[in-house]
């Protein structure tokens, strides 16, 4: 039976599918580069193009869902995601793989942007940050656990099996959404302007909210730090430090597992500690973790074990920051513009991650120093955004 308050596990499943596709193939990047006779930097374009396409597709999906509804857009997104996954699995060249990743990403964005919007539509009060915490945890765990799964699939079945697996997940979630998810978007007001004007007005309304911009900056910087490690981590750990591809996922789990712990602590503190105050605390912990990573590199400890404590701190920082920043950001805009706000937040997150991915792909990875520097920069910028746009705003 369809419901206007879909179970959180189903919304998490839609998010997990798209986030899993982002990183499940990371242990396969060196293999893809060798098999398709390209450089590692070229193979890494399959990650960068996914981030860019994901980002720009959200700008269409989010505002359209404010007018056409969440359900039809989510179903359509899942169909496109599944088709893109199959195309990735059968790609004979790097060019077709990159193009297929673009299609896959255009479909994947619906799971994230519409999942957040549906949470905002169907939940309010303290329930909203808690639900957003579950969503944020799934967004962290999926890309972190996926390389662990991807490494196993690579070892047993080859790199193409990663994309067959994401296609199967897409079909499963599509069937569940079709059967369970009803329409949750508030009824759109009659349009008095053209489609393009209405589309642009949605973004203008969101961008006028100073607090939204500050909170979006905080969550963007936290997720950017996450992507800095996921981009540079495979070559550092696998090729420089000699970690087996099947083992690489355990290091991503050190970050993501502690993200979940931080998110759970954040949920427990709801009602006792102002959620806005947990955001800068998370940014500080994230930055300390990055500085610890830089310190281990400066002292010459270029070993897998030297990364554990920094990754744990970074995970805790993200867990305290992201759920609260996302929930407060979507609460700072009118209900009729939640789709546009969710899309804009996702767009900025993904473009930032894509730019950082390109940069990280072409800097030296002989130590963890450059990864630490990248994460530290994101932590500091996030703190500045929170202080100037949220803490010093009239409602801060």
N, C-alpha and C positions, 0 to 999 in steps of 0.2 A: 504494500500500500504506500502511495506517495505521501510525503509529509513536508510541511513548510518549515519544520525544524529537523533537518537531516541529522543523523547520528554523527558525532564528531569523528568516529573511526572511519566513516566513509569519506568525509571531507579530507581527512588525513591521507587516505588511500589515493585520492586524486592528486594530492600534493606530492606524495611519495613517488608516484610513477614518473612525474615530470622531473623531480629532483634526482631520482635514481638515474635517469637517462643522462643527466649532466656528467656524472662521474664514474659510472659502472665500467666504462671502457678505459679509464686512466691507466691501470696496470698494462693494458694492451698497447699503449702509445708507442713504446719502443718497437714492439712486434709489428704494428701497423706501418711504422716508418720503414722497417726493413723489408717487409713483404711487398709494399707498394713502391719501394725504391725512392723514398723521399727523405729529407732531413727531419730531425725531431721537431724543429721549429715549424716546418710545413705541416707535419702530422698534427701539431698542436692547434693548427687553424680549425680543426674539427671541434675543438673546445671553444675557441674564440667566436666562431660563426654561430654556434649554438647560443652563446650569451648575447650576442648582438641581435640575432633574430628573435630570441625570447623577449628581449627588451622592447623592440619596436612593435612586435605583434601585440603586446599588452596594451599599447596605446589605442589599438582598435577594439580589442575584446572588452576591456573594462568599461569605457563609455557606452559601447553598444549594448552591454548588459543592463545599463541603467534604463535604456529605452525598450529593448527587445526582450529582456528577461535573462535571468541567470541560467535557467535550465537549457534552453536551446543552444546557447553559446557554449555551455559546458559539454553537451553531447557532441556538437560539431567539432570542438577542440580535441576531444578524445578520438574521434574518427581520424582526423588529420594526423594526430600523434601516432596512431597505430600504423597508418600508411607510411609515414616517414620512417618508422622503426624498421619495417619490412624492407624499404628501399636501402636503408643503411646496411642491412644484413646481406644484401645481394650486390652491393656496390663493387665493381671490378677495378676501379681506379680511385685515386685520392680525390679527383675532381668530382666524381659522382658521389663519393662519400661525404664530401663537404656540402654539396647541394642537398643531399638527403638529410644531413644534420640540420640544415636550415628549415626544411619542411617539418622535421620532427619537433624542432623548437617552437615553430609557429603553433603547433597543436598543444605542446606541453605547457605553454604559458597559461592556458585556461585553467588548469588544475590549481595553480597557485593564486592567480589574481581573483578568480571566481570563488575559490575556497575561502579566501579571506573575506570577500564581500558577503558571502552567505553566512559566515560567522557573525559579521556585523549586523546583517539583516535579522537574524533569528535569535540573537542573544544580547542581553544588556546587563548593566550593573556589574557586580564582581564576577559574574559568570563569563563576561566577555574577555577580560584579561586571562582568566584561567583557560578558556577555550583557545584563545590565541596562543597561550603558552604551549598547549598540546600541538597546535599547528606549527609553531616555531620549532618545537622539538622534532617533529617529523621532518621539517625542512633541514634540520641539522643532521639527524640520524641517517636519513636516506642517502645523501651524498657521502657520508662518512662510512656507512656500512657497505655501500654499493661497490667500492673498490675491493673490499674483502671478498664479496661474492663474485665480482668480475674477475679477480685473480684466479679463483677456483674454476670458473667457467673457461677462462683462457687456458689453464693447465690441462683440462680434460677435453674440451671441445673446440678450442681455437677462438680467436677474437670475435668472429661473426656471431657466435652464440650469445654474446652480450646483447646484441640488438634483437635477436629472436626472442630473448627473454623479456625485453621491454615491450615488444609487440604483444606478447601473451598477456602481460600485465595490463596493457591498454585495453584489450578486449574484455578482460575480466571487470575492470572498473567501469567501462562503458555499459555493460549489462546491468551492473548494480545501480549506477546512476539512473539509467532508464527506468528501473523498477521502483526506486525508492525516493529520489529527489523530486520534490514538487517546486513550484515557483516561489521564490522568497523575496524577490525585489519589490519594493513599494511601487504601487501603480504610478506610472509616469504621468506627469501633468501634460495636458494637451500642448503640443508644440506650437509656438507663435512665431518661430523663426525657421529658417531653412535648416537642413540636416547638418551642413558644415558649420553654420553659425552656432547651432545648439551644441555640437561637438566641442567647439572651441570655448563656448561659454562654460562648459563643465570644468575644463582645465583652469580657466580664469578664476572661477569660484574657489577652486581648491588652492591655487597659488596665492590667493589673497589671505589665506590663513597662516599667519606667522608661526604659530605653534606647530602646525603641521609640517612646515618646512624644516624647523629645528629637529623635530622628532624623526622625520624622514632622513635627515642627515645622520642622526645617531644610529639608526638601524642600518643605513647604507654602509656606514664605515665599519660597523661590526661584521656585516656579511662580506664586505670587501676584504677584511683581514682573513676571513675564512677561505676565500678564493685565492688569495696570494699563496697560502700554503698548499692548497689543492693543485695549483698550477705548477709550482716549483718543486713540490714534494716528491713526485714520482722519479724525476731524474736525479734529485739529490739522494734519496734513499736507495733507489734500485741501482743506478749506474755509478754513483760516487761511493756510497756506503756499503754497497753489495747486499742489500736486503732482497730476499726472494720476492718475486711478484705476488706469491700467495700470502706473504707476510705483511705486505705494504698496508693492507686495510686495517691492521691492528693499530697502526700509528694514527690513522685518521680517526679511529675509534677513541683514542686517547683524548682527542679534542671533543668529538661529538658526544661521547659518553658523559663527559663532565659538563657539556652544554646542557644535557638533559638534567643532570643533578642541580645545576644552577637554576634551571627553569623550574624544577620542582620546589626548590627553596623559595624562589620568587613567588610561586603560587601559594605556598604556606604563609608567606608574609602579607598577602593581600588582606587589607582591612586593618592591619597592624602597623604597616609602614607605607607611607605614600608611594605609590608605584613610580611616580616621576623621579623620586630620589634614588631608586635602584638603578636608573639608567646611567648616571655618571659613575656610580660605584662600579658597575660592570665595565665601563670604558677604562677606568683606572686599572682594574685587575687585568684586562686585556693588554693594556700597554705595559704593565709590569711583566707579563709573560713574554712579550716581544723583546723587552730589554734583557730578560734572562736568556733568551735565545741568542741575542747578539753577544752577551757576555761569554756564553759557552764557546762561541766561535772565536772570539778574541783571545780566549785562554787556550785555544788549540784543541778543544774537545769536540772533534768532528766525528762523532759516533752516534749510532741510533739511540743509545741510552741517554745521551745528552739532550735529546729533544723531548723527553717524557715530561719533565716538570714544566717547561715552557708551554707545551701543548695542553697540559692540565689547567694551567692558569688561564690560557686563552679561552678554553672551553667554558670555564666558570664565568669569565667576563661576558662572553656572548650570551650565556644562559640568563644572567641577571639583566642584561640590557635589552635584547631583541624582543622578547614577548611583550614587555612593558612599553617599549617604544612603538611597536606596531599597533597595539591596542589603543594607546593614547592618540596616535596619529589618526587612525580612522574615526575615533570619537571626536576629533577636533573639526570635522567637516560635516555639512548637512547630510542627512540620510539619503537624499536624492542624488548625491554626488559620490557615494561610497565607491561605486565601480570605477569612476574616474580617479579617485584618490588612490585606490588600491593599484590601479594600472600605473599611475605616475610613480608611486613608490617603488613598484617592481621595476619599472623602466630605468629609473635612476640607479637602483641597485645593480641591475644587470649591465648597464653601460659602463658603470664604474668597474665592475668585476671584469668585463671584457677588455677594457683598456689596460687594467693591471695585469691580466693574463698575457696580453701581447708583450707588455714590458718585461714581465718575469720570464717569458719564454726566451728572451734574447740577452739576459744578463748572466754572468757566470754563476755556476752552482757548485763550485768546489767546496764551499762551506755553507752553513745555514745563515751567514751574516746578512745576505741580501733579503732573504725571506723575513728575518727579524726586523730589518729596517722598514720593509714594506708594511708589515703589520703595525709597527710602532707609529708610523705616519697616520694610518687609518684611525688608530686609537686617539691620537692627539687631535686630529681634525674633528672627530666625533665629539670630543669634549668641548672644543671651541664652539661647535654648532649648538650643542645643548645649552651652554652658558649664555651665548649671545641671543639666541632666538627663543629659548624656552624659559630658562631661569629668570631672565630679565624681562620677559613679557608680562603684561598686566596680570594674567591669570597664573603666572608661574609661581 
